């Protein structure tokens, strides 16, 4: 089954039509990290057509370089006319980083681009070997602005924004196989956990924490494993780039705030694939969580892709007044509230008004499922589709 999923993934990678991405990393050496299916190979193939490419997902290539990592030097020396050297899925063989370090020190004049779908082995076994000579960049699922007229909010809420899924004839089947691919090829084969079944239950339990303040004790009870085990599982989930925690914005706080982070799956479609549903689950509730996650992944990508330093947070007081997202960085301070409703009520603006009392210099937005764009109480209310399509580099919102 693992081989079948791997072959399916490889075929889909070849079939994916290239859609220009906003991501532009520059000319320095860099790690390009991103979950599988985000289009790292497709992007690098398009942008660096003359590069020397070494794919560690190819079993023969992996076997030869595992036996003799210094063979990489021979390959690079024999292809000095290639302006870039791309090593795909470098976490499969972290020992290569020592060789890359040596080659960078020799100043061959080539740019090294190292892609990976897991930060775990890289962080533990090798990134520091490059001594800061390679920056870490991240490639996220599609942004609505990248898809343009192809973008559909309804489809995005149902299947997410993974290029691998958008290229599939049957996105639902690919999403169902996606988690299995990670369980088998990353978790089981790499020996990251002792009990794959417990980790699979953990992935399902975390779907109930998506877009919520994280309570590891509750997750531990749902998974029937210890809290310490859950903490380890969460670290693995983040190392595999499948989920992330969102901290509380507390800069110059004027009131008591919550301390626990929120959790999100990295993609709305992956959230839905892991979230079980039945007759007791209200579709509107799940749609609301998917919409908040969709906005989260867009804002996270915008922070990573934009010039300067930007960070994504949420804001919540001890009295449970919450603003879904706060973006803080070189370009300004932005507060964003998300509502899965077609109308905006006065109460929907309450949290943003509270935030404005503490941060009057902030720009405030409410994203909702209606069709009208208007401003009320200094809050710009925008249809969700318009807001997502308007997230362009260099400007937060037109």
Secondary structure as GFF3:
##gff-version 3
##sequence-region A 1 398
A	DSSP	alpha_helix	2	15	.	.	.	ID=ss1
A	DSSP	beta_strand	30	33	.	.	.	ID=ss2
A	DSSP	alpha_helix	40	47	.	.	.	ID=ss3
A	DSSP	beta_strand	52	55	.	.	.	ID=ss4
A	DSSP	alpha_helix	59	67	.	.	.	ID=ss5
A	DSSP	alpha_helix	71	77	.	.	.	ID=ss6
A	DSSP	beta_strand	84	88	.	.	.	ID=ss7
A	DSSP	three_ten_helix	90	93	.	.	.	ID=ss8
A	DSSP	alpha_helix	96	105	.	.	.	ID=ss9
A	DSSP	beta_strand	111	116	.	.	.	ID=ss10
A	DSSP	alpha_helix	120	125	.	.	.	ID=ss11
A	DSSP	three_ten_helix	127	130	.	.	.	ID=ss12
A	DSSP	beta_strand	135	138	.	.	.	ID=ss13
A	DSSP	alpha_helix	144	147	.	.	.	ID=ss14
A	DSSP	three_ten_helix	148	150	.	.	.	ID=ss15
A	DSSP	alpha_helix	153	159	.	.	.	ID=ss16
A	DSSP	alpha_helix	163	166	.	.	.	ID=ss17
A	DSSP	alpha_helix	171	181	.	.	.	ID=ss18
A	DSSP	pi_helix	182	188	.	.	.	ID=ss19
A	DSSP	alpha_helix	196	207	.	.	.	ID=ss20
A	DSSP	beta_strand	212	213	.	.	.	ID=ss21
A	DSSP	alpha_helix	216	223	.	.	.	ID=ss22
A	DSSP	alpha_helix	227	239	.	.	.	ID=ss23
A	DSSP	beta_strand	243	246	.	.	.	ID=ss24
A	DSSP	beta_strand	262	265	.	.	.	ID=ss25
A	DSSP	alpha_helix	268	274	.	.	.	ID=ss26
A	DSSP	alpha_helix	283	305	.	.	.	ID=ss27
A	DSSP	beta_strand	310	316	.	.	.	ID=ss28
A	DSSP	beta_strand	322	329	.	.	.	ID=ss29
A	DSSP	beta_strand	332	338	.	.	.	ID=ss30
A	DSSP	three_ten_helix	346	349	.	.	.	ID=ss31
A	DSSP	alpha_helix	350	358	.	.	.	ID=ss32
A	DSSP	beta_strand	363	368	.	.	.	ID=ss33
A	DSSP	beta_strand	374	376	.	.	.	ID=ss34
A	DSSP	beta_strand	379	383	.	.	.	ID=ss35
A	DSSP	alpha_helix	384	389	.	.	.	ID=ss36
###
